[in-house]
Amino acid sequence: MFTGKSVSNITKRTQAEIFSDVEQTVVGTVSIPANLAVGEALRMGTLLTSSDGGKTWKSLETQAYDVADAPFAADAEVYYQGSTFKSLGASNSAALTDTDSWENLGEWNANGVLYNDIFESKKTTVVVTGDVISKHIIGLDDFLNVILFKNKIITK
């Protein structure tokens, strides 16, 4: 993974900096998010989810909920405290607790971590059991930390 604000200030993260103990991996097809710019990589350490036993994986593409972004369009999806929600109407400014305005799509089940940078959707390695260094995990928050723990991925 590369970090830095300019070409002269780029460092490459190694797998050892992100993964302290890899116990189990799978090889599955990881999809590049539609909102990722051409030429950008989905970075090593990105949280992923699979609902088919690890055959296919995707990252969290949903924007984080922020009331300042309201109103939301019909069918807009947002992420908040471990779950995703879908707007049920146009110009939606209602609180996420308003079940007439938002559908709770459920917990975002982070159950894998990308093991390599990828620039296109392809088969690659995903860590499904092991220890990871939390400060280098992309998309991690307190709620996903708990979900990872349930899925046997321990953050340190």
Secondary structure, DSSP 8 states (H G I E B T S, - for coil): -EE-SSGGG-EE--HHHHEEEEEEEEEEEE---TTS-TT--B-TTBEEE-SSTTSEEEE--SEE--GGG-SB-TT-EEEETTEEEEE-STTB-S-TT-TTTEEEEEE----EEE-S-BSSSEEEEEEEEEEE-GGG-BT--HHHHHHHHHTTEEE-
